[in-house]
Amino acid sequence: MSAGNHRFPTIGSYGFLSDCHTSALVSFDGSVEWLCLPRFDSPSVFGSVLDRNAGHFRLAPRGVVVPISRRYEPGTLVIETTWVTDTGWVVIHDALTIAEWAAGGSKGSRPDTEHESDHSLLRTMTCVDGEVEMEMECMPRFGYGLEGATWSGGELGGALARAADGTELRLTSDMELSLEGGVARGTLQLRENESGFCAVTWGNEDLGGPRSAPEAMERLDSTEEFWRAWLRDGKFPDHPWRIHLQRSALVLKGLTYTPTGAIIAAPTTSLPETPGGERNWDYRYSWIRDSTFSLWALHTLGFDQEARDFMRFVVNVCRKDPHLQIMYGIGGEKDLTERTLDHLDGYGGAKPVRVGNGAFDQRQNDVWGALLDSIYLHEKALRGTGTPADRQLIGEQVEAAIAAWPHPDQGIWESRGEPQHYVSSKLMIWVAVDRGARLARSVGNEDFAAKWEETAEQMREEILERGVRDGVFRQHYDTDALDASTLLIPLLRFLPPDDPRVRSTVEAIASDLTAHGLVLRYKVEETDDGLSGEEGTFLICSFWLVSALSEIGEARQARELCERLLESSGWLDLYAEELEAESGRHLGNFPQAFTHLALINAVSHVIADEQREDGGKTAVFSEMGGVHEDR
């Protein structure tokens, strides 16, 4: 039953588990194929999503490869898989468990909570009819698949896997275990109403894994209650698409690193944007841009604590060094030097496999707009005025944005070609200065407000003069090429939605920058991005188009495109970064925060259109999830 004996599952078929410290991907065949310990960005111990021999943890009935159904337990990140065999039915639940502990304590930076990760991947199994023989195979490969495990124990359902550097992984189970050649195997015969379990645990000597099926079920119940209690704090409309908003909210929470509040772009590295190609990146870091968009999607749904946590993360990294990077490690690390793992074959043969991200020190001038719009909306949402230190930080970052204005950059898509004067980057610098002026006025600093308003207006005039050709916004000042990032223009209130240039840009992108009706970032043959090969349609761009169509009053088109996108989700209502329009295959790292937050905004637009009675245009939701006043 080795994971090395079959082809790679499709990216969209994986299930996503999280305990807000790390995450796992589970294949439809019952194999855990990605788990990094102890953090999202640590080396993998199960890595067969990137090489069929890089480690896995499979649990399934003997002789069966495909289950009859899979779903998330409602309101949770717990996966329920139902299997049928010739002799019976069995239900498996998978979770990265979250334990209860007494209120009033403190764990990390999140005080007064009643739950915390217990550093365990738990798999329970219950026979619901007849009888079923279960098989388990646990093959860790430490250090991204470089090193096999040395096992010890095996008696009384417990075993210990060690790496040469002392890293340990504990396996507990009520299965009969055997240890051989770096692999722990187990079998268990279940009859109707009987249950069993297996779990791997790390980094917690006191707690360890569950020792009995009843204890395993208690931990599963605690985990489900954690997710449902968190979701109950949200604000969701009574609408058929509520389920998509809730699932996206759970994904964004699951991509949050609890100790710091950082939100990662995705929990994986090097899942390819092009099948078999080189567009493979490590997304297990916190982009100021991506995480800020995510933060405001959560704010829109009422999850203010996550907003506060992320703002604390951003403010902390800015105070340590005012020279703002585009991304950081989830602990605030600045050096994300990129390297390749040449011993891994890559998903579907897509090489190289990368860890680290060489874009961390790129110039991307949109970062200030993302930061300042977040602070502005955060202050509005929580009706605060910030501290003197916050106001100093705002002033420093506005001035840094102004200083960056004359310089070309790599753009929102992190091009590895020559720097350009990208319109989206200019737009976001304008956002930084405009929001800085509003924040200054809100605390009575009229001198700075007036100065920055004048600067913002000069910037607007240059963008309109140099960034528009034939009434359509272009990718950068020296091209006629289109770019999907200009769909942000009405969403960020640079121009009102009824401006002819806005409508023309949205219509041009819908007509000329799509494949089978879904939106490309740009045409690779028209853009020097420093890479070769094709790429799929970008799901965030297609969701942006939904929001932009709604903004310009094309409610029917917006709803039709949104329906199509919602129908294109993965098996468990999850989204990767891209979609191969011809086949519907998901491409890129998975699940992708950027896609899910854009979904929240797009669905919110369509629902607002439906609920509106006066036939006016949508004007309440910004792409960062907050509320902008009309101009």
VEXZAMAR-534906 format. One line per 4 residues: their letters; for each residue y, z negated, x of C-alpha. Coordinates in pm, whole numbers, plus 50000, padded with zeros to 5 digits. Example, Ala and Ser with C-alpha at 12.3 -4.5 7.8 and 13.67 -1.06 7.14 Angstrom:
<pts>
as) 49550:49220:51230  49894:49286:51367 .
</pts>
This chain:
<pts>
msag) 50000:50000:50000  50229:50044:50301  50582:50171:50232  50527:50412:50520 .
nhrf) 50278:50617:50320  50507:50773:50061  50834:50960:50037  51175:50800:50008 .
ptig) 51268:50693:49654  51584:50852:49519  51892:50647:49601  51979:50599:49235 .
sygf) 51637:50450:49159  51686:50136:49368  51762:49800:49212  52031:49574:49363 .
lsdc) 51992:49199:49413  52256:48958:49548  52319:48590:49606  52680:48653:49720 .
htsa) 52573:48604:50083  52338:48898:50130  52166:49158:49916  51841:49345:49872 .
lvsf) 51737:49686:49743  51412:49705:49546  51231:50034:49491  51070:50131:49161 .
dgsv) 50726:50083:49320  50786:49713:49379  50887:49737:49746  51189:49552:49884 .
ewlc) 51323:49813:50126  51652:49657:50241  51737:49297:50325  51973:49182:50601 .
lprf) 51976:48817:50710  52163:48596:50684  52469:48804:50579  52534:49142:50425 .
dsps) 52624:49282:50769  52340:49120:50968  52046:49318:51111  51779:49408:50857 .
vfgs) 51439:49241:50832  51325:49488:50565  51470:49831:50642  51235:50099:50513 .
vldr) 51521:50259:50316  51624:50393:50659  51280:50447:50811  50946:50416:50635 .
nagh) 50819:50191:50918  51120:49957:50944  50982:49679:50724  50912:49613:50355 .
frla) 50794:49350:50108  50584:49495:49826  50442:49326:49517  50253:49527:49253 .
prgv) 49923:49542:49063  49634:49686:49262  49608:50064:49240  49932:50123:49043 .
vvpi) 50242:50288:49192  50484:50334:48902  50579:50065:48647  50622:50134:48278 .
srry) 50976:49990:48261  51251:49830:48469  51569:49659:48363  51807:49382:48453 .
epgt) 51766:49064:48256  52076:49084:48032  52387:48946:48197  52225:48891:48538 .
lvie) 52130:49044:48872  51764:48956:48811  51534:49258:48781  51246:49261:48534 .
ttwv) 50968:49514:48599  50679:49566:48358  50349:49710:48480  50045:49825:48282 .
tdtg) 49698:49868:48432  49359:49956:48288  49292:49586:48236  49622:49427:48141 .
wvvi) 50002:49394:48151  50212:49201:48401  50587:49131:48426  50755:49075:48765 .
hdal) 51098:48921:48812  51290:48967:49138  51595:48766:49242  51792:48639:49537 .
tiae) 51795:48289:49399  52095:48066:49341  52018:47695:49308  52185:47427:49102 .
waag) 52339:47127:49273  52565:46844:49162  52920:46926:49055  53209:46777:49248 .
gskg) 53076:46865:49594  53195:47140:49823  53018:47434:49982  53210:47655:50225 .
srpd) 53546:47757:50077  53435:47728:49713  53470:47363:49599  53361:47213:49269 .
tehe) 53093:47469:49193  52750:47387:49056  52557:47667:49225  52492:47794:49576 .
sdhs) 52251:48036:49738  51923:47877:49842  51856:48160:50093  51544:48285:49924 .
llrt) 51413:48613:49787  51187:48516:49498  50930:48730:49317  50750:48587:49014 .
mtcv) 50467:48749:48816  50331:48669:48471  50034:48831:48303  50126:48891:47938 .
dgev) 49804:49059:47823  49448:49097:47958  49410:49034:48329  49564:49192:48638 .
emem) 49488:49175:49010  49811:49147:49210  49865:49255:49570  50142:49154:49807 .
ecmp) 50231:49299:50148  50508:49146:50358  50591:49334:50679  50917:49218:50835 .
rfgy) 51063:49423:51119  51344:49234:51286  51656:49385:51442  51679:49696:51223 .
gleg) 51310:49774:51259  51284:49725:51635  51053:49424:51646  50746:49328:51449 .
atws) 50680:48971:51337  50454:48715:51497  50291:48527:51210  50147:48175:51204 .
ggel) 50005:47953:50934  49862:48116:50624  49693:47802:50492  49788:47660:50151 .
ggal) 50003:47962:50067  50256:47926:50349  50321:48133:50663  50596:48170:50921 .
araa) 50716:48497:51075  50903:48474:51406  51102:48718:51615  51136:48697:51994 .
dgte) 51490:48559:51962  51369:48271:51745  51468:48418:51407  51230:48289:51141 .
lrlt) 51128:48402:50795  50915:48171:50582  50670:48305:50323  50551:48076:50045 .
sdme) 50315:48180:49766  50025:48074:49545  49841:48387:49654  49549:48388:49896 .
lsle) 49707:48498:50225  49576:48686:50528  49774:48756:50847  49704:49055:51068 .
ggva) 49900:49292:51291  50249:49172:51194  50171:49188:50821  50105:48912:50570 .
rgtl) 49896:49018:50272  49809:48832:49955  49602:48876:49642  49598:48689:49310 .
qlre) 49399:48741:48991  49610:48662:48683  49485:48620:48329  49689:48620:48012 .
nesg) 49973:48363:48022  49910:48280:48388  50191:48309:48643  50222:48332:49019 .
fcav) 50493:48377:49280  50579:48474:49635  50905:48414:49820  51060:48464:50161 .
twgn) 51316:48206:50274  51546:48178:50574  51797:47951:50740  51737:47640:50532 .
edlg) 51490:47395:50680  51548:47128:50415  51503:47338:50103  51246:47599:50201 .
gprs) 51075:47820:49945  50919:47715:49616  50575:47555:49643  50442:47620:49294 .
apea) 50477:47867:49009  50661:47613:48786  50912:47545:49065  50957:47920:49117 .
merl) 51027:47965:48745  51286:47686:48756  51467:47861:49040  51456:48188:48848 .
dste) 51602:48018:48539  51880:47861:48747  51969:48201:48893  51983:48368:48553 .
efwr) 52201:48086:48419  52441:48126:48714  52501:48494:48643  52532:48451:48267 .
awlr) 52769:48156:48300  52987:48358:48538  52990:48657:48303  53087:48437:48006 .
dgkf) 53422:48372:48176  53511:48741:48154  53705:48925:47887  53527:49230:47751 .
pdhp) 53614:49448:47450  53380:49469:47150  53276:49826:47221  52952:50019:47286 .
wrih) 53059:50064:47649  53096:49691:47703  52757:49690:47877  52887:49927:48146 .
lqrs) 53189:49705:48208  52967:49398:48237  52721:49565:48473  53006:49686:48695 .
alvl) 53158:49337:48698  52824:49190:48804  52795:49446:49084  53143:49365:49212 .
kglt) 53067:48993:49203  52739:49064:49383  52931:49245:49658  53148:48937:49717 .
ytpt) 53078:48720:50022  53121:48369:49886  53218:48182:50208  53535:48391:50256 .
gaii) 53594:48578:49929  53569:48917:50102  53436:49207:49894  53224:49467:50074 .
aapt) 53240:49838:49998  52860:49864:49965  52560:49661:50086  52401:49946:50285 .
tslp) 52455:50159:50591  52388:50527:50654  52262:50637:50314  52368:51000:50348 .
etpg) 52652:51175:50168  52476:51503:50243  52093:51521:50223  51966:51531:50581 .
gern) 52322:51547:50716  52547:51349:50950  52791:51198:50698  52630:50855:50725 .
wdyr) 52846:50544:50751  52819:50166:50753  52994:50028:50444  52904:49658:50480 .
yswi) 53263:49560:50554  53574:49470:50361  53827:49751:50330  54172:49632:50232 .
rdst) 54196:49940:50009  53853:49919:49845  53846:49545:49806  54193:49536:49659 .
fslw) 54103:49795:49397  53794:49586:49323  53994:49266:49300  54222:49411:49035 .
alht) 53938:49553:48833  53805:49197:48816  54153:49067:48728  54164:49308:48433 .
lgfd) 53835:49163:48308  53959:48806:48343  53792:48697:48668  54097:48534:48824 .
qear) 53900:48312:49064  53760:48616:49246  54117:48751:49268  54238:48426:49422 .
dfmr) 53949:48419:49668  54009:48770:49788  54385:48719:49817  54311:48416:50034 .
fvvn) 54088:48633:50254  54358:48900:50289  54638:48653:50354  54429:48476:50617 .
vcrk) 54353:48794:50812  54719:48901:50790  54844:48568:50916  54607:48576:51212 .
dphl) 54744:48917:51311  55028:49089:51123  54909:49428:51253  54707:49515:50943 .
qimy) 54373:49692:50993  54219:49911:50727  53899:49702:50725  53757:49377:50851 .
gigg) 53422:49208:50886  53334:48981:50598  53418:48679:50812  53753:48833:50911 .
ekdl) 53618:49000:51227  53844:49274:51369  53612:49453:51613  53369:49672:51417 .
tert) 53267:49897:51705  53030:50170:51589  52694:50246:51747  52389:50447:51649 .
ldhl) 52033:50324:51596  51843:50617:51743  51501:50458:51686  51542:50498:51308 .
dgyg) 51466:50832:51141  51724:50777:50867  51694:50809:50491  51518:51137:50428 .
gakp) 51569:51229:50794  51950:51193:50780  52068:51098:51128  52239:50931:51297 .
vrvg) 52194:50584:51152  52514:50393:51227  52606:50025:51238  52967:49926:51277 .
ngaf) 53237:50167:51165  53452:50366:51406  53728:50401:51145  53826:50034:51183 .
dqrq) 54106:50117:51427  54223:50437:51260  54578:50476:51137  54558:50488:50759 .
ndvw) 54903:50442:50615  54785:50379:50259  54673:50026:50353  55020:49875:50301 .
gall) 55051:50012:49950  54713:49869:49854  54812:49530:49994  55161:49512:49841 .
dsiy) 55054:49640:49499  54783:49374:49497  55028:49098:49581  55271:49227:49319 .
lhek) 55011:49243:49043  54861:48912:49152  55199:48745:49116  55248:48904:48773 .
alrg) 54901:48815:48649  54926:48452:48755  55302:48422:48694  55363:48289:49042 .
tgtp) 55637:48341:49295  55440:48271:49611  55527:48041:49899  55793:48097:50167 .
adrq) 55510:48194:50404  55388:48450:50149  55739:48595:50121  55763:48621:50499 .
lige) 55427:48803:50503  55549:49042:50234  55864:49118:50429  55669:49184:50749 .
qvea) 55428:49421:50575  55701:49613:50390  55884:49668:50719  55556:49774:50883 .
aiaa) 55505:50030:50605  55857:50164:50654  55797:50192:51030  55477:50390:50962 .
wphp) 55648:50642:50733  55735:50906:50996  55383:50910:51143  55082:51119:51035 .
dqgi) 54752:50942:50977  54384:50997:50890  54435:50960:50517  54253:50776:50240 .
wesr) 53926:50959:50320  53928:50849:50687  53920:51200:50826  53802:51228:51184 .
gepq) 54007:51544:51235  54370:51571:51346  54621:51331:51181  54830:51482:50901 .
hyvs) 55112:51383:50667  54878:51316:50374  55050:51296:50035  54832:51004:49925 .
sklm) 54933:50808:50235  55301:50879:50171  55250:50777:49809  55102:50442:49914 .
iwva) 55382:50371:50161  55621:50433:49872  55414:50188:49665  55445:49925:49939 .
vdrg) 55824:49954:49954  55868:49981:49576  55652:49673:49511  55824:49487:49793 .
arla) 56159:49551:49625  56026:49422:49293  55886:49110:49456  56216:49047:49636 .
rsvg) 56409:49077:49310  56168:48840:49134  56267:48559:49375  56639:48646:49369 .
nedf) 56656:48819:49708  56891:49095:49595  56984:49216:49943  56627:49304:50039 .
aakw) 56557:49439:49689  56852:49679:49704  56772:49792:50061  56406:49858:49985 .
eeta) 56482:50031:49654  56708:50274:49838  56439:50337:50100  56175:50391:49831 .
eqmr) 56395:50648:49658  56442:50840:49983  56066:50841:50030  56014:50970:49676 .
eeil) 56253:51256:49741  56069:51360:50058  55729:51353:49886  55859:51568:49601 .
ergv) 56023:51810:49844  55742:51847:50099  55426:51748:49910  55454:51983:49611 .
rdgv) 55378:52357:49609  55422:52564:49293  55457:52248:49088  55129:52094:49217 .
frqh) 55085:51805:49460  54891:51909:49772  54666:51730:50020  54926:51707:50295 .
ydtd) 55265:51853:50384  55128:52156:50574  54864:52291:50336  54810:52439:49993 .
alda) 54475:52257:49962  54412:52018:49675  54301:51657:49717  54162:51428:49446 .
stll) 54363:51134:49579  54674:51282:49416  54522:51179:49082  54660:50834:49170 .
ipll) 55019:50956:49122  55043:50877:48748  54819:50570:48780  55052:50411:49035 .
rflp) 55364:50508:48838  55515:50727:49107  55604:50970:48828  55569:50928:48451 .
pddp) 55258:51087:48299  55464:51344:48107  55622:51487:48424  55521:51857:48448 .
rvrs) 55413:51812:48811  55172:51538:48711  55015:51748:48436  54991:52054:48661 .
tvea) 54824:51852:48936  54568:51696:48703  54490:52035:48547  54463:52205:48889 .
iasd) 54216:51944:49014  54012:51964:48692  53998:52342:48726  53981:52412:49099 .
ltah) 53848:52100:49272  53530:52048:49073  53164:52142:49097  52985:52164:48765 .
glvl) 53274:51970:48611  53266:51681:48860  53540:51620:49116  53524:51678:49493 .
rykv) 53742:51477:49730  53858:51804:49882  53704:52137:49978  53540:52087:50316 .
eetd) 53615:52446:50418  53988:52378:50368  53999:52039:50540  53966:51941:50905 .
dgls) 53765:51621:50862  53594:51642:51201  53247:51686:51046  53013:51963:50944 .
geeg) 52808:52019:50631  52868:51987:50260  52916:51673:50054  52858:51582:49691 .
tfli) 53111:51523:49419  53278:51185:49454  53216:50960:49157  53536:50761:49205 .
csfw) 53735:51085:49192  53564:51189:48869  53644:50850:48715  54003:50888:48841 .
lvsa) 54016:51218:48656  53910:51040:48336  54200:50796:48377  54447:51071:48468 .
lsei) 54344:51287:48169  54399:50987:47947  54739:50929:48106  54860:51282:48028 .
gear) 54738:51259:47668  54411:51453:47695  54206:51181:47526  53923:51407:47410 .
qare) 53865:51553:47757  53884:51206:47909  53619:51070:47673  53385:51366:47722 .
lcer) 53399:51337:48101  53356:50960:48083  53049:50998:47860  52897:51239:48109 .
lles) 52962:51004:48400  52817:50704:48218  52504:50905:48146  52471:50993:48518 .
sgwl) 52419:50635:48640  52111:50533:48835  51801:50389:48675  51962:50045:48639 .
dlya) 52319:50151:48552  52426:50149:48918  52631:50409:49104  52635:50536:49460 .
eele) 52939:50698:49620  52862:51060:49533  52665:51270:49288  52499:51601:49368 .
aesg) 52633:51789:49069  52350:52045:49044  52067:51790:49046  52231:51464:48938 .
rhlg) 52100:51287:49252  52305:50994:49381  52423:51025:49741  52583:50783:49987 .
nfpq) 52578:50406:50017  52455:50215:49714  52575:50051:49498  52936:50144:49568 .
afth) 53219:49904:49479  53478:50182:49469  53282:50371:49203  53224:50070:48981 .
lali) 53587:49961:48987  53701:50315:48899  53450:50306:48611  53615:49988:48482 .
navs) 53955:50155:48484  53834:50479:48328  53640:50305:48050  53943:50085:47983 .
hvia) 54159:50394:47943  53920:50558:47699  53882:50241:47493  54261:50203:47481 .
deqr) 54289:50563:47358  54039:50492:47080  54215:50176:46972  54562:50326:46970 .
edgg) 54694:50413:46626  55023:50580:46709  54881:50870:46914  55087:50784:47222 .
ktav) 54979:50810:47584  54793:50538:47771  55036:50343:47987  54888:50002:48051 .
fsem) 54612:50024:48309  54683:50093:48674  54401:50206:48904  54420:49868:49070 .
ggvh) 54324:49710:48741  54652:49538:48665  54931:49616:48424  55233:49824:48519 .
edr) 55542:49846:48306  55657:50194:48213  55956:50334:48396 .
</pts>
